Amino acid sequence: MNPVIRLVYRCAAACAALMLSLPAWAGLPIQSWTAKTGARVLFVESRFIPMLDIAVDFDAGGKRAPAGKAGLAGLTNGMLALGSGGLNENQIAERFADVGAQRGGRADFDRAGVTLRTLSSRAERDAAIALLASIVQTPSFPEEALNREKARAIAGLKEAETKPEAIANRVFFQAMYGTHPYGANATVDSIAAITRSDIEGFYRANYAASRAVVSMIGDISRAEAEAIAEQLTGNLPRGTSPAALPPIGTPDSAPKRIAHPASQSHILVGMPSIARGDADFFALTVGNYVLGGGGFVSRLMNEVREKRGLAYSVYSYFMPLSEPGPFQLGLQTKKEQANDALKLVNSVVAEYVAKGPTAAELKAAKDNLAGGFALRIDNNRKILDNLSVIGFYKLPLDYLDRWVENVERVTVADVKAAFARHVKPAQFATVVVGAPD
């Protein structure tokens, strides 16, 4: 067996054993600093297993794409590993595989970046990080690969436009956000319009050191973490502060009913609601567990499914972003029941906003959220994801340490006040795809 693969297996076994023997949660020692390059760095030293997890995120999400070029952020991010330093995409993939490393990429509304999981042994780690630094700082964006990725994206979009859930999501975000960048959706035309020059321009404008957050957890020292952060961002331009986004307007509350041959109606309801760092986050998180985030114990599930059988599943959630992200409710139901189901959902939400949870509902929600917190941080990858969020959105470094405490201190009055501020049923955008005749 390849010695690198053997070591990976040993690491996996050690990690499994570790999870059975970890002591009670005693806080996460997050170290943070600004690199000489201007990048923000968050680091947790963890010597339990010989692994290192890294994420490098940039303020380069979909909100930064120019008008008419929706999809540019994701396409640019996906192109990073398709050519760099004289290597093509197959050679890059092979070199990561040769040292047992796993590379990833991601792009959403706000962020775009790369991730790496590597052995912490010097030779394998140095090779993997050097390769990651190359694709982050000197991507070549080969034309042939771009044309292939555009064709793949266009094919996916054409297929998505036949699916009711994809249609509903596109129309829903347009109704919530209008001309704001959060409301832009990639289309066949917008992807077809993207050129290699657009990719290069977007990369140069947004992949800057001062707009980078480097997150790390693993078997290295603080001095080694500092050197890695410099290596990953040292050849990037310093960059300038990103432009402010336009304000989010009032949602289009006129119901959007779209015919579709699907046997069920797909219903989405909601509005822009909360930004990252808002003081109401924990009250809304606890309150939403009662309303629609708690699965079979939520009010929506009880009223819509259990009592009336109008849907198999119904949910609600908040998605905080750098600007107010959506509060969203969703369900699928038989077409002939769509109007009744939508009316019931709106009624349950309106009553909940007006009255809030009962004391018993609140206690059950807090117990479940606090009791399940350990599952949010039970491996290094989950911790890395949390570090990335804390770093990018400038949350307090003790955010995870105080998460359970902040949940437990929420009161019924807190939930009522927070929902009154952030959830306004009269402003809901509503989309029904597969609307009844």
BELRANOR-V874506 format. One record per pair of residues at least 6 apart in sequence whose C-alpha atoms are under 8 Angstrom apart, sorted by sequence separation. I is the first residue (numbers start at 1). J is the second residue. D is the distance in Angstrom with one decimal. If there is no record, write none. Layout:
i & j & d
I & J & D
I & J & D
//
This chain:
i & j & d
34 & 40 & 4.6
35 & 41 & 6.8
65 & 71 & 7.4
82 & 88 & 6.0
83 & 89 & 5.3
96 & 102 & 6.6
106 & 112 & 5.5
107 & 113 & 6.5
118 & 124 & 7.2
119 & 125 & 5.7
160 & 166 & 5.7
161 & 167 & 5.9
177 & 183 & 4.7
288 & 294 & 7.7
292 & 298 & 5.0
295 & 301 & 6.8
296 & 302 & 7.0
304 & 310 & 5.5
305 & 311 & 5.3
319 & 325 & 5.3
320 & 326 & 7.0
376 & 382 & 6.4
377 & 383 & 5.2
389 & 395 & 7.7
390 & 396 & 6.9
33 & 40 & 6.1
34 & 41 & 5.9
65 & 72 & 5.9
82 & 89 & 4.1
96 & 103 & 7.4
105 & 112 & 7.7
106 & 113 & 5.5
118 & 125 & 5.9
160 & 167 & 7.4
176 & 183 & 7.0
274 & 281 & 7.7
290 & 297 & 7.3
291 & 298 & 5.3
292 & 299 & 6.3
304 & 311 & 6.4
305 & 312 & 6.0
318 & 325 & 7.3
319 & 326 & 5.5
376 & 383 & 7.7
390 & 397 & 7.0
32 & 40 & 7.4
33 & 41 & 5.4
62 & 70 & 7.0
65 & 73 & 6.2
81 & 89 & 6.1
82 & 90 & 7.9
105 & 113 & 5.8
106 & 114 & 6.3
175 & 183 & 7.6
290 & 298 & 4.9
291 & 299 & 5.1
292 & 300 & 5.4
305 & 313 & 6.9
318 & 326 & 6.0
319 & 327 & 6.5
333 & 341 & 7.5
32 & 41 & 5.4
33 & 42 & 6.9
62 & 71 & 6.9
64 & 73 & 7.3
83 & 92 & 7.5
105 & 114 & 4.3
173 & 182 & 7.2
174 & 183 & 4.6
216 & 225 & 7.5
289 & 298 & 6.6
290 & 299 & 6.2
291 & 300 & 6.0
292 & 301 & 6.9
305 & 314 & 7.7
318 & 327 & 4.5
390 & 399 & 7.5
32 & 42 & 4.5
62 & 72 & 7.3
82 & 92 & 7.7
104 & 114 & 5.5
105 & 115 & 6.0
118 & 128 & 6.8
173 & 183 & 5.0
174 & 184 & 6.8
304 & 314 & 7.4
317 & 327 & 5.8
318 & 328 & 6.5
31 & 42 & 5.7
32 & 43 & 6.3
62 & 73 & 5.2
81 & 92 & 7.0
103 & 114 & 7.2
104 & 115 & 4.8
173 & 184 & 7.7
316 & 327 & 7.3
317 & 328 & 5.6
30 & 42 & 6.5
31 & 43 & 5.1
61 & 73 & 5.6
62 & 74 & 7.1
103 & 115 & 5.6
104 & 116 & 6.3
301 & 313 & 6.7
316 & 328 & 5.4
317 & 329 & 6.7
30 & 43 & 5.7
31 & 44 & 6.3
60 & 73 & 6.6
61 & 74 & 7.5
103 & 116 & 4.6
301 & 314 & 5.8
316 & 329 & 4.2
30 & 44 & 5.1
102 & 116 & 5.7
103 & 117 & 6.6
300 & 314 & 6.5
301 & 315 & 7.4
315 & 329 & 5.6
316 & 330 & 6.5
29 & 44 & 6.1
101 & 116 & 7.0
102 & 117 & 5.1
170 & 185 & 6.5
214 & 229 & 6.5
300 & 315 & 7.1
314 & 329 & 7.4
315 & 330 & 5.6
28 & 44 & 7.5
29 & 45 & 7.8
101 & 117 & 5.6
102 & 118 & 6.6
116 & 132 & 7.6
314 & 330 & 5.8
315 & 331 & 6.8
101 & 118 & 4.5
314 & 331 & 4.6
100 & 118 & 6.7
101 & 119 & 7.0
313 & 331 & 6.1
314 & 332 & 7.5
99 & 118 & 7.8
100 & 119 & 7.2
313 & 332 & 7.3
99 & 119 & 8.0
251 & 271 & 6.5
295 & 315 & 7.3
311 & 331 & 6.7
312 & 332 & 7.5
212 & 233 & 7.9
251 & 272 & 7.7
311 & 332 & 6.0
312 & 333 & 7.6
114 & 136 & 7.9
292 & 314 & 7.1
293 & 315 & 6.0
311 & 333 & 5.0
292 & 315 & 4.7
293 & 316 & 5.5
310 & 333 & 6.1
311 & 334 & 7.8
100 & 124 & 7.6
209 & 233 & 5.6
292 & 316 & 4.6
293 & 317 & 6.1
310 & 334 & 7.6
99 & 124 & 5.2
209 & 234 & 7.5
291 & 316 & 7.2
292 & 317 & 7.1
99 & 125 & 7.9
78 & 105 & 6.8
101 & 128 & 6.5
209 & 236 & 5.5
310 & 337 & 6.7
77 & 105 & 6.8
78 & 106 & 7.9
99 & 127 & 7.4
208 & 236 & 5.6
209 & 237 & 6.1
210 & 238 & 5.5
211 & 239 & 7.1
288 & 316 & 7.0
77 & 106 & 7.0
99 & 128 & 6.9
157 & 186 & 7.9
207 & 236 & 7.3
208 & 237 & 5.2
209 & 238 & 5.0
210 & 239 & 5.8
211 & 240 & 8.0
288 & 317 & 6.6
18 & 48 & 7.5
77 & 107 & 6.8
157 & 187 & 6.6
158 & 188 & 7.2
207 & 237 & 7.9
208 & 238 & 5.6
209 & 239 & 6.4
210 & 240 & 7.2
211 & 241 & 7.5
288 & 318 & 7.9
311 & 341 & 7.9
157 & 188 & 6.5
208 & 239 & 4.9
210 & 241 & 7.8
310 & 341 & 6.1
373 & 404 & 7.1
74 & 106 & 7.6
96 & 128 & 6.1
208 & 240 & 7.9
15 & 48 & 7.8
74 & 107 & 5.4
95 & 128 & 7.9
154 & 187 & 7.6
204 & 237 & 7.9
206 & 239 & 7.7
285 & 318 & 7.6
15 & 49 & 6.5
73 & 107 & 6.8
74 & 108 & 7.6
154 & 188 & 5.3
205 & 239 & 7.5
284 & 318 & 7.8
370 & 404 & 5.2
14 & 49 & 6.6
77 & 112 & 6.5
96 & 131 & 7.7
369 & 404 & 7.9
77 & 113 & 6.8
154 & 191 & 6.8
292 & 329 & 7.9
304 & 341 & 7.0
370 & 407 & 6.8
11 & 49 & 6.1
74 & 112 & 7.5
153 & 191 & 7.4
154 & 192 & 7.6
369 & 407 & 7.5
370 & 408 & 7.3
11 & 50 & 6.7
73 & 112 & 7.3
92 & 131 & 7.6
11 & 51 & 7.5
304 & 344 & 7.2
150 & 191 & 6.4
304 & 345 & 7.3
366 & 407 & 6.2
367 & 408 & 8.0
150 & 192 & 6.9
366 & 408 & 5.9
274 & 318 & 7.4
276 & 320 & 5.0
62 & 107 & 7.4
273 & 318 & 7.6
274 & 319 & 7.4
275 & 320 & 4.7
276 & 321 & 5.3
300 & 345 & 7.0
303 & 348 & 7.8
61 & 107 & 5.7
62 & 108 & 6.1
63 & 109 & 5.6
64 & 110 & 8.0
274 & 320 & 5.2
275 & 321 & 5.0
276 & 322 & 5.7
60 & 107 & 7.9
61 & 108 & 5.3
62 & 109 & 4.6
63 & 110 & 6.1
273 & 320 & 7.7
274 & 321 & 7.3
275 & 322 & 5.4
276 & 323 & 7.5
61 & 109 & 5.0
62 & 110 & 6.3
275 & 323 & 5.0
276 & 324 & 7.7
300 & 348 & 6.9
61 & 110 & 4.2
62 & 111 & 7.6
85 & 134 & 6.5
274 & 323 & 7.4
275 & 324 & 4.1
299 & 348 & 7.7
362 & 411 & 7.6
60 & 110 & 6.6
61 & 111 & 4.1
84 & 134 & 6.3
85 & 135 & 7.8
146 & 196 & 7.2
274 & 324 & 4.3
275 & 325 & 5.9
362 & 412 & 6.9
59 & 110 & 6.3
60 & 111 & 5.2
61 & 112 & 5.1
84 & 135 & 5.5
273 & 324 & 5.1
274 & 325 & 5.4
59 & 111 & 5.1
60 & 112 & 5.2
83 & 135 & 7.3
272 & 324 & 5.5
273 & 325 & 5.6
274 & 326 & 7.1
58 & 111 & 5.6
59 & 112 & 6.7
85 & 138 & 6.7
143 & 196 & 6.6
272 & 325 & 5.2
273 & 326 & 5.4
274 & 327 & 7.7
359 & 412 & 6.7
57 & 111 & 6.3
58 & 112 & 5.4
81 & 135 & 5.6
84 & 138 & 5.9
85 & 139 & 7.4
272 & 326 & 4.2
273 & 327 & 5.6
358 & 412 & 7.2
57 & 112 & 5.6
58 & 113 & 5.8
80 & 135 & 5.5
84 & 139 & 4.5
85 & 140 & 7.6
141 & 196 & 7.2
271 & 326 & 5.5
272 & 327 & 6.1
357 & 412 & 6.3
57 & 113 & 4.2
80 & 136 & 6.5
83 & 139 & 5.8
84 & 140 & 5.2
270 & 326 & 6.8
271 & 327 & 5.5
356 & 412 & 6.6
56 & 113 & 5.4
57 & 114 & 6.6
82 & 139 & 7.7
83 & 140 & 5.2
84 & 141 & 7.9
270 & 327 & 5.3
271 & 328 & 6.8
356 & 413 & 7.8
55 & 113 & 7.1
56 & 114 & 5.4
81 & 139 & 7.1
82 & 140 & 7.8
83 & 141 & 6.1
141 & 199 & 7.7
270 & 328 & 4.5
291 & 349 & 7.6
357 & 415 & 7.6
55 & 114 & 5.7
56 & 115 & 6.4
80 & 139 & 5.4
82 & 141 & 6.8
83 & 142 & 6.4
141 & 200 & 7.6
269 & 328 & 5.8
270 & 329 & 6.1
356 & 415 & 6.4
357 & 416 & 7.9
55 & 115 & 4.3
79 & 139 & 7.8
80 & 140 & 7.7
82 & 142 & 7.3
268 & 328 & 6.9
269 & 329 & 5.1
356 & 416 & 4.9
54 & 115 & 5.5
55 & 116 & 6.4
80 & 141 & 6.9
268 & 329 & 5.7
269 & 330 & 6.4
291 & 352 & 7.4
355 & 416 & 6.7
53 & 115 & 7.5
54 & 116 & 5.1
79 & 141 & 6.0
268 & 330 & 4.6
354 & 416 & 7.2
53 & 116 & 5.7
54 & 117 & 6.5
82 & 145 & 7.0
267 & 330 & 5.6
268 & 331 & 6.9
353 & 416 & 6.4
52 & 116 & 8.0
53 & 117 & 4.5
181 & 245 & 7.9
266 & 330 & 7.6
267 & 331 & 5.5
52 & 117 & 5.8
53 & 118 & 6.6
180 & 245 & 7.9
266 & 331 & 6.2
267 & 332 & 6.1
51 & 117 & 7.2
52 & 118 & 5.4
79 & 145 & 7.8
180 & 246 & 6.6
266 & 332 & 4.7
353 & 419 & 5.7
354 & 420 & 7.5
51 & 118 & 5.8
52 & 119 & 6.1
79 & 146 & 7.1
180 & 247 & 7.4
265 & 332 & 5.6
266 & 333 & 6.9
290 & 357 & 6.9
353 & 420 & 6.1
51 & 119 & 4.5
52 & 120 & 5.5
180 & 248 & 6.2
264 & 332 & 6.2
265 & 333 & 5.4
50 & 119 & 6.0
51 & 120 & 4.8
180 & 249 & 8.0
264 & 333 & 5.3
265 & 334 & 6.0
287 & 356 & 7.7
50 & 120 & 5.2
51 & 121 & 8.0
264 & 334 & 4.5
265 & 335 & 5.1
287 & 357 & 7.1
353 & 423 & 7.3
50 & 121 & 7.0
177 & 248 & 6.5
178 & 249 & 7.5
263 & 334 & 6.7
264 & 335 & 5.2
267 & 338 & 8.0
290 & 361 & 6.4
294 & 365 & 7.6
322 & 393 & 6.9
177 & 249 & 6.8
263 & 335 & 6.8
290 & 362 & 7.1
109 & 182 & 6.6
177 & 250 & 7.8
178 & 251 & 7.2
265 & 338 & 6.3
75 & 149 & 7.6
176 & 250 & 7.5
177 & 251 & 6.2
178 & 252 & 7.7
75 & 150 & 7.8
176 & 251 & 4.5
267 & 342 & 7.5
287 & 362 & 7.4
290 & 365 & 6.2
350 & 425 & 6.4
175 & 251 & 5.9
176 & 252 & 6.2
248 & 324 & 8.0
286 & 362 & 7.4
289 & 365 & 6.0
349 & 425 & 7.5
175 & 252 & 5.1
175 & 253 & 7.4
287 & 365 & 7.8
286 & 365 & 6.1
346 & 425 & 7.3
286 & 366 & 6.4
286 & 369 & 7.6
171 & 256 & 7.9
8 & 100 & 7.1
4 & 98 & 7.9
176 & 270 & 7.6
4 & 99 & 6.4
5 & 100 & 6.4
137 & 232 & 7.5
176 & 271 & 5.6
177 & 272 & 7.4
4 & 100 & 5.9
136 & 232 & 7.3
137 & 233 & 7.2
164 & 260 & 7.1
172 & 268 & 6.9
176 & 272 & 6.4
327 & 423 & 7.5
172 & 269 & 7.8
338 & 435 & 7.2
339 & 436 & 7.9
120 & 218 & 7.6
133 & 231 & 6.6
137 & 235 & 6.1
164 & 262 & 7.2
168 & 266 & 6.9
338 & 436 & 6.9
120 & 219 & 6.0
129 & 228 & 7.6
133 & 232 & 4.7
137 & 236 & 5.8
168 & 267 & 7.4
169 & 268 & 7.7
335 & 434 & 6.8
120 & 220 & 7.0
132 & 232 & 7.4
133 & 233 & 7.4
168 & 268 & 7.0
335 & 435 & 6.3
336 & 436 & 6.0
130 & 231 & 7.8
165 & 266 & 6.4
335 & 436 & 5.0
164 & 266 & 6.7
129 & 232 & 7.6
8 & 119 & 7.5
70 & 184 & 6.1
71 & 185 & 7.1
70 & 185 & 5.8
71 & 186 & 4.7
65 & 181 & 7.8
70 & 186 & 4.6
71 & 187 & 7.7
277 & 393 & 7.3
64 & 181 & 7.5
69 & 186 & 7.5
70 & 187 & 7.2
276 & 393 & 6.5
277 & 394 & 7.8
63 & 181 & 4.8
277 & 395 & 6.3
62 & 181 & 7.3
63 & 182 & 6.0
71 & 190 & 7.1
72 & 191 & 7.3
62 & 182 & 7.5
70 & 190 & 5.8
71 & 191 & 6.2
69 & 190 & 5.0
70 & 191 & 7.1
286 & 407 & 6.8
68 & 190 & 5.7
69 & 191 & 6.8
72 & 194 & 6.9
76 & 199 & 5.5
69 & 193 & 7.0
75 & 199 & 7.7
282 & 406 & 6.5
283 & 407 & 7.5
286 & 410 & 7.5
69 & 194 & 6.5
282 & 407 & 5.9
72 & 198 & 7.8
76 & 202 & 7.5
72 & 199 & 7.0
76 & 203 & 6.9
283 & 410 & 5.8
282 & 410 & 7.2
283 & 411 & 7.7
287 & 415 & 5.5
73 & 202 & 7.6
286 & 415 & 7.5
72 & 202 & 7.7
283 & 414 & 5.9
284 & 415 & 6.2
283 & 415 & 5.0
287 & 419 & 8.0
284 & 418 & 6.3
283 & 418 & 6.4
284 & 419 & 6.7
65 & 202 & 7.6
280 & 418 & 5.7
64 & 206 & 8.0
60 & 206 & 5.3
59 & 206 & 6.5
60 & 207 & 6.8
58 & 206 & 7.1
59 & 207 & 7.6
274 & 422 & 6.7
58 & 207 & 6.1
273 & 422 & 5.2
58 & 208 & 7.5
273 & 423 & 6.6
59 & 211 & 5.7
271 & 423 & 7.5
58 & 211 & 5.5
59 & 212 & 6.9
271 & 424 & 8.0
58 & 212 & 4.6
57 & 212 & 5.5
58 & 213 & 6.4
270 & 425 & 7.8
56 & 212 & 6.6
57 & 213 & 5.2
271 & 427 & 6.9
56 & 213 & 5.7
57 & 214 & 6.5
271 & 428 & 5.2
55 & 213 & 7.9
56 & 214 & 4.5
270 & 428 & 4.8
271 & 429 & 6.0
55 & 214 & 5.8
56 & 215 & 6.4
269 & 428 & 6.2
270 & 429 & 5.4
54 & 214 & 7.2
55 & 215 & 5.1
269 & 429 & 5.6
270 & 430 & 6.8
54 & 215 & 5.6
55 & 216 & 6.6
268 & 429 & 8.0
269 & 430 & 4.6
54 & 216 & 4.5
218 & 380 & 7.7
268 & 430 & 5.8
269 & 431 & 6.6
53 & 216 & 5.6
54 & 217 & 6.8
217 & 380 & 6.7
267 & 430 & 7.4
268 & 431 & 5.3
52 & 216 & 7.2
53 & 217 & 5.4
267 & 431 & 5.7
268 & 432 & 6.7
52 & 217 & 6.0
53 & 218 & 6.1
266 & 431 & 7.9
267 & 432 & 4.6
52 & 218 & 4.2
217 & 383 & 7.7
266 & 432 & 5.6
267 & 433 & 6.6
51 & 218 & 5.6
52 & 219 & 5.9
217 & 384 & 6.5
265 & 432 & 6.3
266 & 433 & 5.1
50 & 218 & 7.3
51 & 219 & 5.8
52 & 220 & 7.4
216 & 384 & 6.6
265 & 433 & 5.6
266 & 434 & 6.4
49 & 218 & 7.6
50 & 219 & 5.5
215 & 384 & 6.6
265 & 434 & 4.4
39 & 209 & 5.1
40 & 210 & 7.6
49 & 219 & 6.8
264 & 434 & 6.3
265 & 435 & 5.7
38 & 209 & 5.7
39 & 210 & 4.9
42 & 213 & 7.7
46 & 217 & 6.3
47 & 218 & 6.4
48 & 219 & 7.3
216 & 387 & 7.9
263 & 434 & 7.5
265 & 436 & 7.6
37 & 209 & 5.9
38 & 210 & 4.5
39 & 211 & 6.5
40 & 212 & 6.4
41 & 213 & 5.8
42 & 214 & 6.3
43 & 215 & 5.9
44 & 216 & 6.3
45 & 217 & 5.8
46 & 218 & 4.6
47 & 219 & 4.6
215 & 387 & 6.0
262 & 434 & 6.0
37 & 210 & 6.9
38 & 211 & 7.9
39 & 212 & 5.0
40 & 213 & 4.8
41 & 214 & 4.7
42 & 215 & 4.8
43 & 216 & 4.8
44 & 217 & 4.6
45 & 218 & 5.4
46 & 219 & 5.2
47 & 220 & 7.4
215 & 388 & 5.8
253 & 426 & 7.6
258 & 431 & 7.8
260 & 433 & 6.3
261 & 434 & 6.5
38 & 212 & 7.9
39 & 213 & 5.7
40 & 214 & 6.2
41 & 215 & 5.8
42 & 216 & 6.3
43 & 217 & 5.7
44 & 218 & 6.7
45 & 219 & 6.2
46 & 220 & 7.5
214 & 388 & 7.5
253 & 427 & 5.6
255 & 429 & 6.7
256 & 430 & 6.1
257 & 431 & 6.0
258 & 432 & 6.1
259 & 433 & 6.1
260 & 434 & 4.3
39 & 214 & 7.0
41 & 216 & 7.9
45 & 220 & 6.3
213 & 388 & 7.1
252 & 427 & 7.6
253 & 428 & 5.4
254 & 429 & 6.9
255 & 430 & 4.8
256 & 431 & 4.7
257 & 432 & 4.8
258 & 433 & 4.7
259 & 434 & 4.8
260 & 435 & 7.1
45 & 221 & 6.5
215 & 391 & 7.6
251 & 427 & 6.3
252 & 428 & 7.7
253 & 429 & 4.5
254 & 430 & 7.1
255 & 431 & 5.9
256 & 432 & 6.2
257 & 433 & 6.0
258 & 434 & 6.0
259 & 435 & 5.4
45 & 222 & 7.3
250 & 427 & 7.2
251 & 428 & 6.8
252 & 429 & 5.8
253 & 430 & 6.6
255 & 432 & 7.7
257 & 434 & 7.6
258 & 435 & 5.8
259 & 436 & 7.7
213 & 391 & 6.2
251 & 429 & 6.0
257 & 435 & 5.6
259 & 437 & 8.0
43 & 222 & 7.7
213 & 392 & 6.1
43 & 225 & 7.2
59 & 242 & 7.8
41 & 229 & 7.1
39 & 229 & 7.9
35 & 226 & 7.2
37 & 230 & 6.7
35 & 229 & 6.9
36 & 230 & 7.1
39 & 233 & 7.2
35 & 230 & 6.5
37 & 233 & 6.5
37 & 234 & 5.8
38 & 238 & 6.9
37 & 238 & 6.7
110 & 321 & 7.0
109 & 321 & 7.8
110 & 322 & 6.8
176 & 428 & 8.0
176 & 429 & 5.8
175 & 429 & 5.9
175 & 430 & 7.9
172 & 429 & 6.8
172 & 430 & 7.0
172 & 431 & 5.9
171 & 431 & 7.1
168 & 431 & 6.3
168 & 432 & 6.9
168 & 433 & 5.9
167 & 433 & 7.3
165 & 433 & 7.8
164 & 433 & 5.9
164 & 434 & 7.1
53 & 380 & 7.1
53 & 381 & 6.9
55 & 384 & 7.2
54 & 384 & 7.3
53 & 384 & 7.0
57 & 388 & 7.3
55 & 388 & 7.0
57 & 392 & 7.5
43 & 387 & 8.0
42 & 387 & 6.6
42 & 388 & 7.9
25 & 374 & 7.8
42 & 391 & 6.6
41 & 391 & 7.4
40 & 391 & 7.2
19 & 378 & 7.5
30 & 397 & 6.6
28 & 398 & 7.8
28 & 400 & 7.3
27 & 400 & 7.7
28 & 401 & 6.5
27 & 401 & 5.1
26 & 401 & 7.9
//
